Amino acid sequence: MSPGTLTIAMLALTLGTDPSDVVPINSRSFQIPILIKDGQRDKIKELILFSSTDQGATWNQADVATPDKKSFIFYAPNDGAYWFNITVVDAKGNREPDIYKTAPRQRVLVDTVKPNMRLVTTEWQGDEVVVGWDIQEPNPDLNTLKLEYRTADAPQWTWSTVTATPALTGRARFRPTGTGGINVRLQMSDTAGNLGTAQSEIAARVALSSPPATTAIPNSGQTMPVPTTPANQILTSAPVSSPATYPTQTTSSTWGPAGSMTSPANVNSMAQAERMPAVQPASLSQPDPRTLPDRSWATQATQLNNGYSVDPSSRFAPPAGSYGNNVLATGGQRWPTAAIVPLQRTNNPQVSLEYQVTKSGPSGVGSVELYLTEDDGRTWRPYATDPDCKPPINVRLPGEGIFGLRLVVQSKAGLGQKPPQSGDLPQMRIEVDATPPAVKLLYPQADANRRDALVVAWTANDRNLAPNPITLQWSEHQDGPWNIIAADLTNSGQYTWQLTPNLPYRVYLRVIARDTAGNMGTDQTPEQVLIDLNEPEGKLLGLTGTVRQ
C-alpha cells in the first residue's frame, strides 16, 4: 500500500474537482487537503468528512477537522470504491448540506494490489523467441505494458524493448542478438500506479548439428528415425514470477541533477528479492524412541505441535519436504522439531516472560528456574531463577540470535521437574534481532509513461523484513516535518509517485524499512531533489501597439 494525497478543494464551501471523476490511488491511507475561501474560515466551527462504500446509500463519519486544519486524514479498511462528502458546521451548530440530498464531492478507487503477471510461454522457435503472457487486473493501464529482454552477458541494467500489442493476454516474438541465454521481463501498472512484474530466464539455443539417428527394427531390413525432441522444445523454461523485486543497483548513488547516476536505468533493473534459506540443523544421535516413549521426538512433537507450522526462515527448520504428521523425519533420521514452536521476535535482549504454574502440592512452589539452549536443544544450561516464584520472570538474553527456553519448577519439598536433557524441545523460542534493515534510497527518475510522475527507487535488505515494510516520505526541510508519500509498501524496489498540485518544486525524500522485530532503517537524500519536471514553453502571438515607419 502506498499513501498519497488526494486534493479536494473547498471554494465557497464547494469542491473544485469534478465529482463525476473517479480518482484511482494505490493507498489505504491518504490526506484530503482542506482549502477554504477567504473570509469563510471565521464562520466555520468544524468540518465533517463522510465516506460511503455503497455508492451513497449509507454514509459514515470518517474524520472531523477544525477550520485551521490543513487536511482530513482517511484510512480505508479495504480496497474498493469510496465516495466522499463534507458537512460544514457553523458557530451556531447548524449543518449543511444534507449529504443524503447532495451529490458526492469526490469518488476514489483505492487499489493497492499489483497486477498479477504471468509468462505462460517463453521458448525458442527457430532463431526467434516467442513470449506469451496472461495478466489478471481489473483496472489495467495498458499504455504502461512493456516487454523487454536482456542477454545473459549484458549489464544488469541494459534492457532492450520488444514491440508488443498492449493486451491482458497476448503473444510477441522477437529475434534477439546471438543465440545465448536471455532474460525476459514483462511489466505493467494499473490505473492506481501499482507495478506488476514477471520475469523468466530462457536457456541458450542449441542447433541440431547432425541428422537424426536411425535404429533397426527387429526382423526387418528397414530402418526408422529415432524420435528426437526439437531444440526449441528442450530449452523451454518454466516462467519465473517475481512478485517481490528490487533494483539491482546497490552501490551508493551520486546525488545531483536528475539522471546523473552512473547507471540511470537502474530504476527499471529488477531482480528477484533474496530470501534467507532455511539452515539444516546438525543431526542428533537419538536412542530408539520406542524405549523412551515419554521423551521421544514423536511424543514431544505431538505435544508441542498444536497446529503450528514450520517457520522456513528459522535455523531450526529441517530441509523442505522432510516433515510429516507431527514428526519431522527424513528416511530413518529424525530431525529436531523445535521448528513447530512459534518463533517470537524482539529487538531488545531484556525480556519479561509470562508463565503459569499449572500444578502444585501442599508445600507450594519452591523454585522456578529458566534453562536456555543456543544449539537447537542439543545442550541446555541453567540461565536464570525467579526469586519470588511469581510470574513474570525478567531476564536479559545473551544478545542477538535465536534462543530456546524451558521452565523447570520444583516444590519446597524438592520434588518436581528435572532439568532438560540433550534433545528436549524448548517451550518457547525467541529471536533477538537488534539490527535495523539496510536501506538505500536511489535518485528518483521521471516516469517515461506518465505525466507529472516520479519513480522513487530503493533497496532494502534484512533477514526478518516485515511483509509490507516500506514507507516513503517527503519534506521541505532536512529535519522534517515529514509527509507520507506511500506506506505499507512491499519491498518491490520502486514506487511511482503521482505528483499533485501545490507541492514544492524541491523536496527532501526519505525511505523507511522496518522488520518484524520492530527495528527501522532509514535513508534520505542529503539535499533537496527537483520534482518539478515540467519544461516551460512559449510562443509569439503577434504584434502589439503601433509600428512606426
N, C-alpha and C positions, 0 to 999 in steps of 0.2 A: 504494500500500500504506500501511496505517496501523497501526503497532504499538499494542497495547493491553495490558491487564493481565488475565490470567486467574487467578482466585483458586482455588487448590486447598488446602484447609485440612487440615492433618495434626493430628488429635486422637487421642492414644494411638496414633500411627503409622498412622492411617487417615484417609482423606479424608472431609470432611464433606459434600461435594456429592454429589448423586445421580449415580452413574456411568452411568445409563441416559440422562441428559440429554446432548444434543449442543449445545455452545456455539458459535454462529457468531461469527467475528471477522474483521474486514477488515484483517488484519495478517499478514505473514510473520515478524514479529519481535515477541515479547511476553515478558513476565516471568511466572513462576509463583511467587507468594509461598509461603514455607515457614513454617508455623505448627506448632510442636511443643508438645505438652502439657507443663505444668510438671513438673519432676522427671525428664523423659526425656532432656533435652539432654545431660547428662553421660555417658549410656550409649551415645551415638552417635558413631562415628568419622566417617562421611560418609554422604551420601545420593546415590543414583544415579538419575537420571531416564532412563527408556527411552521410546522412541516407536515406533509401528508405523503403516505406511501400507497394510497388507494385512489389517486387522481382526484383528490379534493373531497371525497365522500366523508372523511373524518380528518380533523386537524389536531395535532398535538403540540403543546408548547415546547419549544426547543431551547430557547435562551431568552434572557431579559437583559437589556442594556440601558444604562442612563445615557442622556444625550451627549455627555462628554466622552463616552467611549468611542473608539475608532472602528470597532468591528464586533460582530457576533462571532461566536465560536460554535461550530456544529460538528458533531460526531455521528456518523452514520453507522448503525449496528451491523448493517449488511449491505451488499451491493444491490443496486436496483435504481429505479426512478424515484426521485424525490421532488415534490412541489413545495414552494416556499411562499409565505405571505407574511405581512407585517401589520401589526396593530399599534397605533400610537395612543398613548395615554397622556392627556393634558394635566395641567396643575390641579384641576378640579376632579380628576378621576374619570373623566369621560373618555370613552374608547371609540376610535374609528380607524378604518372602516370595519364593517362586519365581514370577516374573512369568508363566511359561507355565502355571501352575496356578491363577492368580488372575484375577479379572475386572479389566478396565481401570479405573483410578481416574477417568479422565475421557476424554470424547470431544470433539474440537474439529473444527469445519469452518472451514478457512481459505479465505476467499473475498475476493480483492482486485479483482475485475473488476466494473465498473459494469454495471447493466442496459443492454442495447442497445435504445435507444428510437428509434422511427421513426414519424413522422407520414406516413401514406400518403394521407390526404385532408384538404385544407384549402380549402374553397370556399364561396362564397355559393350558397344555394338560396332564391331569393326574398329575404325580409328576414331570413333566418336563416343562420347559419354552421354547416356540417357539418364535423366533425373525426373522422377515423378514424385509429387507431393500431395498431401491432404492436410487441410487446415480446418480446425474447428474453432470458430469465433463468431459470436452473434453480432458484434459491432466492428467489422473489419474496416481498415483503411487500406484498400487495395493499392493505392498510389504509393505506399511505402514498401510494397513487396520487392525484395531484392534477392537475386540468386547470384552467388559468387563461387569462385573456385581458386585454389592455390596449389601449386605443385609442391611436392614434399620437400624439395631442396630450396624453395624460395623463402625469403624472410617471413616471419610470422605475421607481419603487418601488411604484407603485399597480397592483395586480393584482386582478381580480375572479375569484372561484371559480366554476367551472361544474360543475353536478351531472353526475357520470359514474359509471356502474356499474364497480366495480373488476374489471378483467379484463385478461389479457395482450393480447387482441385485442378491440377494441371500437369503438363509434361513439357520438358525442354530438352534439347540436345545441342551439344556444342563439341567442337574439336579442340582439345587442349594442346598446348605446346609440348611435344615429347610424348613418350608412352609410359613414363614413370608413374609412381603413386601420386594421387591428388587428394585434396580435402575439398569437400563441397559444403557450402553453408547457405541456408535459407533463412531470411529474416522478414518479419512483418510486424507493424504496430497496429493496434486497434485505434478507434477514434479517441480514446482517452489517453493514448500515448504509451500503453503497456507494450513492451517489445518482446515478441516471441522469436525463438531461435531454434533451428535444428541443424545438426552437423553430422557429416559422415565421412569416413575415410574409404577410398577405393584403391585397391592394390594395383600395382603396375600391370600393364597389359603384356601378355606373353604371346608372341606369334608362333603358330604351329610351323616347325621347321622341317618336318618330314611327312611323307604321305601316310595315311592310315595303315597300321599293321594288318596283316591277314593271318588267319588261322585255318587249319584244315578241318573239315567236317569228317568225323569218323565214317569209314565205309563209303567214302565218296572221294572222287578225284577233284571235286570243286572246292574252291576257297571262297571265304566271305570276309568282309572287313570286320575288324573288332570295333564295336561301338565305342566312340570317344565323345567326351564332353567338350564342346567348343570352349575356347579360352574365355570368351566373354561371359560364359556361364560359370566357369570355375572361379572367376575372380570377383564375382559379385559379393558384396559385404552387407551385412545387416545394418540398417541405418542406426546411427548413434544419436540419441536425443540429448540435448544439452540444456536442461531447464535452468541450471544454475551456472552461469558463465561469467567470466570477467576478462578485462583486457589483459593481455599477456605482458604489457609494458609495466615493469615493476621498478625500474630504475628511477631515481629522483628526476623530476622534470625541471626544465629551465623556465622559470616564471617570467613572462614578458608579454609582448603583444600576441594576440590570438594567432595560433598557427606556428609559433616559434619553437615548438618542441622538436627534439631530434627526430622523432617518428610521429608526425601528426596524425597518421592514420591509426594510431593505437586505440583510439576510441572505438573503432569498428573491428579491432582484432580481438576475437573471442577464443577462449579455451575452456575446456571442461574444468569446473571447480574441483579442487582437491578434496579428498575425504580421508580422514585418518583411518587407516586399516586396523582391523582387529589384530591384536598380537596373540599368538598362540602361547598358552601357558605351558610351563615346564611339566612334563609328565610326572605323576606321583606313583610310587610303588605302593599298591594297596593290598591288604590281605583280602582273602575271599570274603565278599560281603555276606555270604550265607553264614559265616561263622560269627559275624558281628552284626546281627540284624538291626540293633538299635543305633549303630554308628555307620551303617553302610551308606554309600553315596546315594543309593536309590531311596532309602528312608529319609535322609536329610533333604534330598531334592523334593520329595513328595511333601515334606513338612513345610518347606520354605517356598515352594512354587507359588501357590495362591494366585495363579493366573498371571504372574509377571512374565514378561517376555525378555529375551536376551538383549542386552544393550550392545549393539555391534561396535560402538566406539570404545568399549571398555577393554582393558588388557586382561580382564577376567574371561572374556568371551572365547569359546573354542572355535575351531575352524567352521566355516559355513557348512551346513548340512550334517553336522556331527551330533545334533541333539534330537532326541525323540520325546516320548511322553514322560515328562518329569525327570528323565535320566539322560545326561549328556554322555554320549559314548561314541566311539568310532572303532569298529572291529571289536576286539576284546579289551581295549584300553578305555578305562573310564576317565572322564575329564572332570575337573572341579566344577561344581555347579554354582559357584558364587555369582555367576552372571545373572541368575534368576532373582537375586536380591536387588531391589531397585537402588540405583546409584543416585545419591543426593550430592549436590554441588554447593560450595560456598567459596567466597573469596577471602575469608577470614579464618585463620587456624584456630582462633579462640571460639569454641563452640559450647553450647549448652544442650545437653542430651536429656530428653524426657524419657522416663522409664516407668515401669509398673511392676511391683512385686505381686505376682498372681497367686501365691500360696505361701502361708507361713504358719508355724506352730505356736504353742503357748509361750515359748521362750522369746518369740519375736525375732526380728532381723538383727543379726549381729554384725554383718559386714556386707558391703556392696563393692565389688572390685571390677574394674574395667580392664579387659585384655585387648591387645592390639596386634594385628598382623599387617605386614607390608609386602608379603610374598604369596598372596592368594590362599592363605591358610596353611602353608607348609610349616611355618613356625609362628608361635604365639609368645607374647611376653606381657607380664602384668604392667599396666601403664598408669592407672590412677585409681584412687579409692574415694568413696563418698563419705565424708566424716560423719554427717548426721543421718546417713542411710535413708534420706528422703529426697525424692526427685525435685529438681533435675540434678544431674552431675555436670559440673563445669570443668572442662579440660582444654588444654592447648595442644593441638596436634603437632607432630614433628615439623611440619612445613608443607610445601606443595607435594601433591601425589595422591594416590588412592589408598585408603586405609580401610581395613575390615575391623569391626569392633564386636565384642561379645561380652555380655554381663555375667558375672558369677556372684550368686547370692548365697550366703550361709547364715544359719541361725546362731543365736547366742550359745546354743548347746554344741556348736561346732559341726552341725550337720548341714548338708546342702549340696549344691552342685560342685563338680570337680572342675579344675581349670581346663580350658580347651586343649586338645591334643592336636598333633600334626594331622591335617586332613579335615578338621572340623570347619564347618562353614561359618562365616560371620552372620550375626543377626542384623547388622547394619553396615552399609558401605558409604563412605564419604570421600568425595574428591575435593581437595583444597586446590583451587586454581586462582592465584592472585595476579596472574599475568594478563594485562589487557590485550585485546586484539591488536595486531599490527595492521595499521590502516594508512593508506596513502591517497591523497587527493590529486588527481591529474588535471592538467589545464583544460578547461572547457572548450568545446568547439561548437560552431554554428551547425545546426541541423540542416543538411542539404535538402531535405524533403519537406520542410515545414517552415513557414514564415514566423519570425519572432520566437524562435525556439532554440534552446541551448542544450547541448548534450553534456551532462556532467558525468565524469567517469572517475572511478576509484578502484583500488584494490584493498581487500580486507582478508586477513588470514588469522585463524585461531582454531585450536583443536576442539573447542566447545562453543563455536559460534552459534548464536541463537537462530531460530528458524527465520525470523524476519528482522535482521539485526541492524539495518542501516537507516540513519536519519540524515537528511541534507538540510542545511540552513544557510541563510544569508543575513548580512548585517551591513549597515553603512559605516560602522566603526569596528576597529580591530578587536575591541573588547566587548562588543555587543551593544545593546540587546540583540538577540538572535531571533529571526523569524523563520518559521518552518517552510521549507520548500516541499519536502516529502518525508514521511516517517513510516516505519514498519515495512521497509522495502526488503525484498530478498537480495541476497548478495550477487546480483546479476552483473555488477561491474559498471553499469551505466544507467542513466535516467534522463529522459527528455523533459526539460523544464520549459513549459509553455509560459513565456513572459507575458505579464499583464500590464495594462497601463498604470501610470503613476509610480512605477518603480524607478529608483535612482539609476543613472546610466553606468555607474561604477559601484561595485559592492565587494565585500569580502565573502568568501564561501567557506563552509565548514562541513566535514563529514564526521559522523559519529558511528562507531560499530560497537555493539555490546555482545557479550557472551552469556551463557546460561548461568554462570556463577555470579553475575552482577558487575563484572568489570566492563569498563568502557574505554575504547581507544579513540582518539580524535586526531584530526589533521585539518589545517586550514590554510588558505592562501596567505602568503606573507605580505601581500599588498592587494589593493583593490583590483578587481577584474572588470574589464569593459564588457557590459552586457547589452548595450545599445548597438545593435547590429545593422541598423538602417543607414543607408548611404543617401544623404540628401541629393536631390536633383532639382534642376531649374531649367526654364526655357524662356526665350524672349517672346513677348506678346505683341509688340508693335511700338510705333512712335507715340509719344505723348507731348502735348504742347505745340507750339508753332516753331517751324524751322525757317529761319531767315535765309534768303538767297544772298 
